[in-house]
């Protein structure tokens, strides 16, 4: 094997080894940021209730920007993780809420009047 060809083979093997080991090293590095499960990002938000559909366990909110999810201010429906979260809510009320994006679908895990 010629010297340039041998060196490129060694570099290719080293690159493959590093790409295989890097995720394992990152996973054990305490300084590395904690990763969330893919498709399960969480955040807190503030908004106003614009619609309640208890039969579908849905609430529509006009919410402020949610930077943790990259969402601008908008009106959007949310599924609630428990229909009991809708008890006592009224259209027009200002609320604070915890949300998660589960498999690309937003859902509210907690909601409280402000």
C-alpha positions as CSV (number, residue, x, y, z in Angstrom):
1,X,0.0,0.0,0.0
2,X,1.4,3.4,-0.9
3,X,2.1,5.9,1.9
4,X,-0.7,8.5,0.8
5,X,-3.2,5.7,0.4
6,X,-2.3,4.2,3.8
7,X,-2.5,7.6,5.5
8,X,-6.0,8.3,4.1
9,X,-7.2,4.8,5.2
10,X,-5.9,5.6,8.8
11,X,-7.6,9.0,8.8
12,X,-10.9,7.5,7.5
13,X,-10.8,4.8,10.2
14,X,-10.1,7.4,12.9
15,X,-13.0,9.6,11.7
16,X,-15.3,6.6,11.8
17,X,-14.2,5.8,15.4
18,X,-14.7,9.4,16.5
19,X,-18.1,9.7,15.1
20,X,-19.1,6.5,16.8
21,X,-17.6,7.5,20.2
22,X,-18.6,11.1,20.3
23,X,-22.3,10.5,21.3
24,X,-21.2,8.2,24.1
25,X,-18.7,10.7,25.4
26,X,-21.3,13.5,25.3
27,X,-23.8,11.4,27.1
28,X,-21.4,10.8,30.0
29,X,-20.0,14.4,30.1
30,X,-21.6,16.1,33.2
31,X,-20.9,19.5,31.6
32,X,-22.9,18.6,28.5
33,X,-26.4,20.2,28.4
34,X,-29.2,17.8,29.3
35,X,-31.0,16.6,26.2
36,X,-34.8,16.2,26.0
37,X,-36.3,13.2,24.3
38,X,-36.9,13.9,20.6
39,X,-40.3,15.3,20.1
40,X,-40.9,16.0,23.8
41,X,-39.8,19.6,24.3
42,X,-41.3,21.4,27.3
43,X,-41.9,25.1,28.1
44,X,-43.9,27.6,30.1
45,X,-46.2,30.1,28.6
46,X,-48.7,32.9,29.3
47,X,-51.9,33.6,27.3
48,X,-55.6,34.3,27.2
49,X,-58.3,31.6,26.8
50,X,-60.2,32.2,23.6
51,X,-62.1,28.9,23.3
52,X,-62.8,25.8,25.4
53,X,-63.9,22.5,24.0
54,X,-64.3,20.2,27.0
55,X,-65.7,17.4,24.9
56,X,-62.5,17.2,22.9
57,X,-60.2,18.1,25.9
58,X,-59.0,21.1,24.0
59,X,-58.4,24.8,24.9
60,X,-57.5,27.5,22.4
61,X,-55.1,30.2,23.7
62,X,-53.8,33.5,22.4
63,X,-50.3,33.1,23.8
64,X,-47.3,35.3,24.1
65,X,-44.0,34.2,22.4
66,X,-42.6,30.9,23.8
67,X,-38.8,31.2,23.0
68,X,-38.0,27.7,24.4
69,X,-40.1,26.2,21.6
70,X,-39.3,28.9,19.0
71,X,-43.0,29.9,18.9
72,X,-44.0,33.5,18.1
73,X,-47.1,35.0,19.7
74,X,-50.2,33.3,18.2
75,X,-53.6,31.8,18.7
76,X,-53.6,28.0,18.7
77,X,-55.4,25.0,20.1
78,X,-53.9,22.8,22.7
79,X,-54.9,19.3,23.8
80,X,-54.9,19.0,27.6
81,X,-53.4,16.0,29.3
82,X,-56.4,15.8,31.6
83,X,-59.9,17.2,31.0
84,X,-59.9,18.2,34.6
85,X,-57.4,21.0,33.7
86,X,-60.3,22.8,32.0
87,X,-62.4,22.9,35.2
88,X,-63.1,26.5,36.2
89,X,-61.5,28.1,33.1
90,X,-63.4,30.8,31.3
91,X,-63.0,32.4,27.9
92,X,-61.2,35.8,28.3
93,X,-59.2,34.7,31.4
94,X,-55.4,35.2,31.5
95,X,-53.5,32.0,32.3
96,X,-50.1,30.7,32.8
97,X,-49.5,27.2,31.5
98,X,-46.9,24.4,31.1
99,X,-46.8,22.8,27.7
100,X,-44.9,20.1,26.0
101,X,-44.6,19.2,22.3
102,X,-45.3,15.5,22.2
103,X,-44.5,14.0,18.8
104,X,-45.0,17.5,17.2
105,X,-48.4,18.1,18.8
106,X,-48.7,20.7,21.6
107,X,-50.4,19.7,24.8
108,X,-50.9,21.5,28.1
109,X,-49.8,19.6,31.3
110,X,-50.7,22.4,33.8
111,X,-52.7,25.6,33.6
112,X,-53.5,28.2,36.2
113,X,-55.3,31.6,36.3
114,X,-53.1,34.7,36.6
